[in-house]
Amino acid sequence: MTALALAPAPEPDRRRCHAPREEYFGWVRATFADASASIKSRRYFYNRFLKHWPDLEDWFAEPLLVRLDLHGRVAHEPGKRIGPSHEAGPYLAYLSLVHGLRLDADYVLSRNFDSLFVPKFAAGLGLDLDLLDSFSARMFQFGYAPVSGRSVLTWTFTRLLLMRGDPDLRAIRLDDLTALAEEIKRYCARPEAGFVRASHVSNARRRMPMDQLAEIYQKACLTRLHGVHVLLFNIGQVPEPPFHGLKTAELWRTELTPPETPPALAAPVTRWLSGRLQTSDRAESVRHSRDAFRYFLRWLARAHPEVDAMIQLERRHIEGFMAHLHEHINARTGRPLTARSRYTYLSPLLQFFRETSQWGWNDVPGRPLLGRSDMPKLPSALPRFIPRAELDRLMDAVEELEDPHQRAALLLLRWSGARRGEIARLALDCLDAYPDGYPRLRIPVGKTYTERMVPLHPQAADALLAGPVRTPPRRWRTPR
């Protein structure tokens, strides 16, 4: 077992030490004055933790699984964690936020710390819940649901504050965000990461491969961190603009197939995906194809480990994969995969086998192993309009938005028919007028690879002038 990397070194001549018993017990009495059971349990947890590790430096030097009370557990069945380290979590949070003790990333990424922002506990730790509420309201303006937006904040802020040893939310800067992103990637690469995650997930997910659990956790962590970066940038606390996943958006290009894939299986897929990236295909479409192949290759490694070259694939393997997709239960929803999901997984395979057989590649089966008749039948949905009463309520809410950028974007969505990505990439000179004075909008090249001009309602044109574009005001011809 690899020993856990220690937290950042303390200040010179200052060792990491326990809080005095009288001080901590006094804090517990003041914080949980009306909960005698909580006072009693926290005293017991403190005494038990000090009995096992009277020197706090010794606890930091222990391997990660020992510090999580998971040492000796059975893989995929970690069970309920009960032990001196796990139960001392609130005490360690106290040491961090009251005494300035910096907890290491491996520990804080392995724990939940769900109670850190509970009002009674947060007040005793110096956390500003009013500020957190204002942040949550801002996240709601960004489009996050109230519960999910607050969850993004509490998860990320908990890790940042405990690693900093400082309860001040206003003190977080870009360096802290970047450091946490790097720690997340390093932590999820640890051999123990998937095992630790198995103690937090549902029974359905617990049966997933350990490396897949760690991969899912890394993606979720970086997504939350990106949400906090967006918030801090918009309120001016972090001047640097956010990057998707903190500069991780393009990393998928460097790993088109799972690392453990045999070379003779990975090479044709990598060649095909790389070729699509170099043509006019949209990168997002290639990424969806890449994700579908990674899913297929992982299934193939489990179901047919004897297949180590693409040329060995036969129709029976593809039929087995289709049967797997039909029977597979989504771990998040507890339901079978939808027809749309199965279509998404199979469509890149169909295109791959058809094209490579036409091109005469010698390291592939050389014939289509999938046909159009194998694809799931997708339901056809009729376009739906927004009833007038609901549209009026929606537009009243849009008019009340304080952020001019949000208001302009939503009005453009209504009056131009542009896609979200096209609106985000509008040029500064995108707005002008027809010879008769009616405004028009130049929409940049997008999914259809076509630039186009569309008439724009004066309401949206005025919002665009008052929002992000800020061109000189002008008088529009109003519609009759």
PyMOL commands that set and color helices and strands:
alter all, ss='L'
color gray80, all
select helices_A, chain A and resi 21-31+36-52+56-60+64-67+84-87+89-99+105-110+119-125+129-141+146-164+169-171+174-188+193-197+203-206+210-234+251-254+263-278+283-303+310-312+315-327+339-359+372-374+388-399+404-416+420-424+458-466
alter helices_A, ss='H'
color red, helices_A
select strands_A, chain A and resi 431-433+439-443+452-455
alter strands_A, ss='S'
color yellow, strands_A
deselect
rebuild
show_as cartoon
